[in-house]
Amino acid sequence: MSRRRVDETIKSMKLEKCQNTFIGGPMVKGISGGEKKRTSIGVELVSNPSCLLLDEPTSGLDSFTAFYIMYFKNLIIKIKVIN
């Protein structure tokens, strides 16, 4: 996995502002719920999988973040079909 691929994924998932922030947990405040969801999807995308299963990828998200995740998912599908 190249640094370039990681940087492209961070940029495409709009995670630049939190790329050096702890994810957080019950005792430590970290990134937002939407950022956590996009981070978990991005971690999988970095390896360029042939299959990506998303179980309720928009649950608990605000409408903008849910829209963006679905938009990005469709963009990935189009890129995979073209390549």
VMD Tcl script that draws the C-alpha trace (Angstrom):
set ca {
  {0.00 0.00 0.00}
  {1.48 3.33 -1.01}
  {1.40 6.62 0.83}
  {-0.13 8.13 -2.32}
  {-3.09 5.73 -2.16}
  {-3.63 6.56 1.51}
  {-3.51 10.31 0.82}
  {-5.95 9.96 -2.12}
  {-8.37 8.01 0.06}
  {-8.15 10.58 2.87}
  {-8.85 13.37 0.39}
  {-11.70 11.58 -1.40}
  {-13.39 10.71 1.92}
  {-12.99 14.35 3.03}
  {-10.98 13.41 6.11}
  {-8.09 15.89 5.73}
  {-9.03 17.98 8.76}
  {-9.00 14.99 11.10}
  {-6.21 12.86 9.64}
  {-3.94 13.52 12.64}
  {-6.67 13.22 15.30}
  {-7.28 10.23 17.55}
  {-10.43 8.33 16.65}
  {-11.43 8.33 20.30}
  {-13.56 6.11 22.46}
  {-15.72 6.10 25.59}
  {-13.16 8.01 27.67}
  {-11.41 10.10 24.99}
  {-13.15 12.54 22.68}
  {-12.04 12.07 19.12}
  {-13.52 12.51 15.67}
  {-17.25 12.78 14.96}
  {-19.55 9.85 14.19}
  {-19.61 10.68 10.49}
  {-15.84 10.91 10.41}
  {-15.60 7.54 12.17}
  {-17.90 5.97 9.61}
  {-15.95 7.46 6.69}
  {-12.67 6.39 8.31}
  {-13.80 2.78 8.63}
  {-14.86 2.75 4.97}
  {-11.61 4.45 3.95}
  {-9.48 1.90 5.81}
  {-11.06 -0.81 3.69}
  {-10.77 1.16 0.44}
  {-7.02 1.70 0.81}
  {-6.43 -1.99 0.04}
  {-8.43 -1.66 -3.22}
  {-10.81 -4.55 -2.48}
  {-12.65 -6.36 -5.26}
  {-15.69 -6.57 -2.99}
  {-16.81 -4.14 -0.29}
  {-19.74 -4.98 2.00}
  {-21.35 -2.05 3.79}
  {-23.89 -2.90 6.48}
  {-26.13 0.13 7.05}
  {-23.44 2.65 6.09}
  {-25.69 5.66 6.67}
  {-27.38 4.74 9.96}
  {-26.96 7.41 12.60}
  {-25.59 10.02 10.19}
  {-26.88 13.45 9.31}
  {-28.37 13.81 5.84}
  {-25.32 15.50 4.27}
  {-22.89 12.83 5.46}
  {-25.27 10.03 4.45}
  {-25.65 11.60 1.00}
  {-21.88 11.96 0.64}
  {-21.23 8.32 1.58}
  {-23.77 7.12 -0.98}
  {-22.37 9.52 -3.60}
  {-18.85 8.25 -2.94}
  {-20.02 4.62 -3.07}
  {-21.52 5.21 -6.52}
  {-18.35 6.94 -7.67}
  {-16.27 3.92 -6.60}
  {-18.59 1.60 -8.50}
  {-18.23 3.68 -11.67}
  {-14.43 3.73 -11.36}
  {-14.29 -0.05 -10.83}
  {-16.51 -0.67 -13.88}
  {-14.35 1.58 -16.07}
  {-11.07 0.00 -14.90}
}
mol new
graphics top color blue
foreach p $ca { graphics top sphere $p radius 0.5 }
foreach p [lrange $ca 0 end-1] q [lrange $ca 1 end] { graphics top cylinder $p $q radius 0.2 }
display resetview
